[in-house]
Structure formats: structure tokens, C-alpha cells
Amino acid sequence: MKLKKWCGFCGTTFSFLPLAMKKVLFLITTILIAMQLQAQDVSLLNRIKATNSKVKSFEADLSNTLVKPKKTTSQKGKLYFVSPKEFAALFSEDSYMIVNQSKIKMDMGLFHGTFKLKDGGMMQSLSNIFLYGFQGRIQELADENDYSLTTKTEGNYHVVTGTNNKKSLLGIGYKQVIFKYSANDLLIKEIRLIDYGGSEDTYTVSNVKYDIPVDKKTFQF
């Protein structure tokens, strides 16, 4: 109910709402805005998934930059992907990451060797960041890893950020995973991994050729 009060000093009658009612209206407005933003997020995620899930394969130039608190390194290579479970990131410095269905072989950073991919395992989670990112399956990735998701548009990109809600075990794992999709065609352009130590590992694709034959030997090890 709107109330009125007369100000004897200035001779003006003011209308105002009781404080409790103002709080209720503020809460309702906040909820409505949150619902609108959430609907926009869901719509964008659905469009990203619909677009990228149509991609059967691609070949691209790949740039990787690793920024640590006291050191930055970069390398360039090639990226190959065949939906739904095969990709190879091959760099000129002979470092690589290859996923072939149920196994991953790596010679990058702290990881050296061949590992089996197990549900809930660290290597499965790592490979899924890339596989799901290439396919636009970000909501599924968030559901599997208990990520909270936010979206925003920056220049020519839609940026989707997944924040890990779980506590880190001995500081291992990624605090955030950030995906950039083109605002024009919604296709993947960049994946950034931020660990609990503050390091940022960024993979950027360019000169992408979609739905082309990829030699299966690329994924053999």
C-alpha cells in the first residue's frame, strides 16, 4: 500500500512504500532478473551445443600458451578431432596429447605416459574438457563436474565459464575452465584452463577445416 506524508518544511507531499514492502519488491525484481539471465544462458548453451554437435571432424592450427606465476611458455602445432571421442594436439616441440576412445597418451607438463580413461578419474575429466568443448556439451561437463556456469559476450566471442565448486585435493585440478565460441558462427575458438595455483593454460584454434577426412593413424599409439 502506498502511503503519503506531508513535509512541513518544504510544503510537499511525498509518497512512499513501507520498508518491508520495498524489500519484497526488490526481492521479486532480483528473482525475475535472475530468471531472465538464466533463460538467456540456457538458450545460448543450447545453440552452442546444437551447432558444434554437427561437426564430425576438423583439422586446425593450434596455439598453446602456459602462463605460470614466474614463467610463460608457448608452442604451436596442429589439432585433429573426430567426433565423439578422438583428438590429437601435436606440437612442433614434440609434446602432445592424444585421446583415442578409452586411453590418453601425453607428453605435456607434468603428464608423461599412457593412461586409461576411467569415469570420475582425473584423466577422463581432462580429456572431457576438450572433447565436450569441441562438441559444445558444456552443460553436460558442468553436470559431471559440479561446475557453476556463467556466460557473457565479449567482442566477437561468447564466453562460457565453468567454476569448480568442489574443494581441491592437494591443489590438484582446475579451478575454472573457460570456453570461447565465435559470436558469428558459435564454433569453438579457445579453451582456457586455470588451476588452483593460478597458472593459465590456453589453447587457441585457427584456420579450421571442418568435416574433412582425418587419418585414423593420427590417434594411434
C-alpha positions in Angstrom: 0.0 0.0 0.0 1.4 3.4 -0.9 1.4 5.9 1.9 1.7 9.7 1.8 3.5 12.1 4.1 3.5 15.9 4.2 6.7 17.8 4.7 6.1 20.9 6.7 9.5 22.3 5.9 9.1 22.4 2.1 5.3 22.1 1.9 5.5 19.0 -0.3 3.5 15.8 0.0 5.7 12.6 -0.6 4.5 9.1 -1.5 6.5 6.2 -0.1 6.3 2.4 0.5 6.8 0.7 3.8 10.3 -0.7 4.2 9.1 -4.3 4.3 7.2 -3.9 1.0 10.2 -2.3 -0.6 12.3 -5.3 0.4 9.7 -7.7 -1.1 9.6 -5.8 -4.4 13.4 -5.7 -4.6 13.5 -9.5 -4.0 10.9 -10.2 -6.6 12.7 -7.9 -9.1 16.0 -9.7 -8.4 14.4 -13.1 -8.9 12.8 -12.1 -12.2 16.1 -10.7 -13.5 18.0 -13.9 -12.4 15.4 -16.0 -14.2 15.7 -13.9 -17.4 19.5 -14.2 -17.3 19.3 -17.9 -16.7 17.0 -18.4 -19.6 19.4 -16.4 -21.8 22.3 -18.7 -20.6 20.3 -21.9 -21.3 19.3 -20.6 -24.8 23.0 -19.8 -25.6 24.3 -23.1 -24.3 21.7 -25.0 -26.3 22.6 -23.1 -29.5 26.3 -23.7 -29.0 25.7 -27.4 -28.5 23.4 -27.7 -31.5 26.0 -26.0 -33.7 29.1 -27.8 -32.5 27.5 -31.3 -32.3 27.0 -31.2 -36.0 30.8 -31.1 -36.6 32.0 -34.6 -37.4 35.7 -33.8 -37.6 38.1 -30.9 -38.0 41.8 -30.0 -38.5 43.2 -26.7 -37.2 46.3 -24.8 -36.3 46.8 -24.8 -32.6 48.5 -22.3 -30.3 49.2 -23.1 -26.6 50.3 -20.6 -24.0 51.0 -21.6 -20.4 51.3 -18.7 -18.0 52.7 -19.6 -14.6 53.4 -17.1 -11.7 57.1 -16.9 -12.7 57.2 -18.2 -16.3 55.4 -18.1 -19.6 55.9 -20.7 -22.4 54.2 -21.0 -25.8 54.1 -23.5 -28.6 52.4 -24.1 -31.9 51.1 -27.2 -33.5 48.1 -28.9 -35.1 44.8 -30.1 -33.7 42.8 -33.0 -35.1 39.4 -34.1 -33.9 36.9 -36.8 -34.8 33.6 -36.9 -33.0 32.9 -38.1 -30.4 36.0 -39.4 -28.7 39.2 -38.8 -30.6 41.5 -35.8 -30.7 45.2 -35.1 -31.0 47.1 -32.0 -30.1 50.5 -32.3 -31.7 53.2 -29.6 -31.2 56.4 -28.8 -33.0 58.4 -29.2 -29.8 57.4 -32.9 -29.7 54.9 -32.5 -26.9 51.5 -34.0 -27.5 48.1 -35.0 -26.1 46.3 -37.8 -27.9 42.9 -39.3 -26.9 41.8 -42.5 -28.5 38.4 -43.7 -27.3 39.4 -45.2 -23.9 43.0 -44.1 -23.5 45.1 -40.9 -23.4 48.7 -40.5 -24.2 50.5 -37.4 -23.1 53.9 -35.8 -23.0 53.0 -32.3 -21.7 53.8 -30.6 -18.4 53.6 -33.0 -15.5 52.0 -35.8 -17.5 54.1 -38.3 -19.3 52.8 -41.7 -20.4 49.7 -43.6 -21.4 46.7 -43.6 -19.1 43.3 -45.4 -19.2 40.3 -43.2 -19.1 38.0 -44.1 -16.2 34.7 -42.5 -15.2 35.4 -39.9 -12.5 39.1 -40.1 -13.0 41.4 -37.1 -13.4 42.5 -38.0 -16.9 38.9 -38.6 -18.0 37.9 -35.2 -16.7 40.8 -33.6 -18.5 40.0 -35.3 -21.9 36.3 -34.4 -21.5 37.1 -30.7 -21.1 38.4 -30.8 -24.7 36.0 -33.3 -26.1 32.9 -31.7 -24.6 34.3 -28.2 -25.5 34.7 -29.2 -29.2 31.2 -30.6 -29.2 29.6 -27.7 -27.3 28.5 -30.0 -24.5 29.3 -27.5 -21.7 26.2 -28.1 -19.6 27.0 -31.8 -19.5 30.5 -31.1 -18.5 29.2 -28.8 -15.7 26.8 -31.5 -14.5 29.5 -34.2 -14.4 32.0 -32.0 -12.5 29.7 -29.8 -10.4 30.7 -26.6 -12.2 28.6 -23.5 -11.9 28.3 -21.8 -15.3 28.2 -18.2 -16.4 28.0 -16.7 -19.9 28.9 -13.3 -21.3 29.6 -11.8 -24.7 33.0 -10.1 -25.2 33.6 -8.5 -28.6 33.4 -11.3 -31.2 33.1 -14.1 -28.6 30.6 -15.8 -26.4 32.5 -16.7 -23.2 31.3 -19.7 -21.1 33.0 -20.1 -17.7 32.7 -23.1 -15.6 33.8 -22.7 -12.0 34.6 -25.8 -9.9 32.5 -25.9 -6.7 34.5 -28.8 -5.2 37.4 -28.3 -2.9 40.7 -29.1 -4.4 42.6 -32.2 -3.3 46.1 -31.0 -2.6 45.7 -28.2 -5.0 45.3 -30.5 -8.0 42.8 -29.8 -10.7 41.3 -26.8 -12.4 39.5 -24.0 -10.6 38.0 -22.7 -13.8 37.5 -23.8 -17.4 36.7 -21.1 -19.9 35.4 -21.6 -23.4 35.3 -19.1 -26.2 32.9 -19.6 -29.1 32.6 -17.3 -32.1 29.7 -14.9 -31.8 29.2 -15.2 -35.5 29.0 -19.0 -36.1 29.1 -20.3 -32.4 32.1 -22.6 -33.2 34.8 -23.3 -30.7 37.8 -20.9 -30.8 39.6 -21.2 -27.4 39.8 -23.3 -24.3 41.5 -21.9 -21.1 42.3 -23.9 -18.0 43.0 -22.2 -14.7 44.4 -24.3 -11.9 44.4 -23.7 -8.2 48.0 -22.4 -8.3 47.0 -19.6 -10.6 48.5 -21.0 -13.8 46.6 -20.4 -17.0 46.8 -22.9 -19.9 45.3 -21.6 -23.1 44.6 -23.5 -26.3 43.5 -21.4 -29.3 42.4 -22.8 -32.7 42.6 -21.1 -36.1 42.4 -21.9 -39.8 39.9 -24.6 -39.0 38.9 -27.0 -41.8 35.6 -28.8 -40.8 34.2 -32.2 -41.7 37.3 -33.4 -43.6 38.8 -36.9 -43.6 41.3 -37.4 -40.7 43.8 -40.3 -40.9 43.0 -42.7 -38.1 46.7 -43.3 -37.6 46.8 -39.8 -36.1 45.2 -41.2 -32.9 47.1 -44.5 -32.7 49.7 -45.1 -30.0 
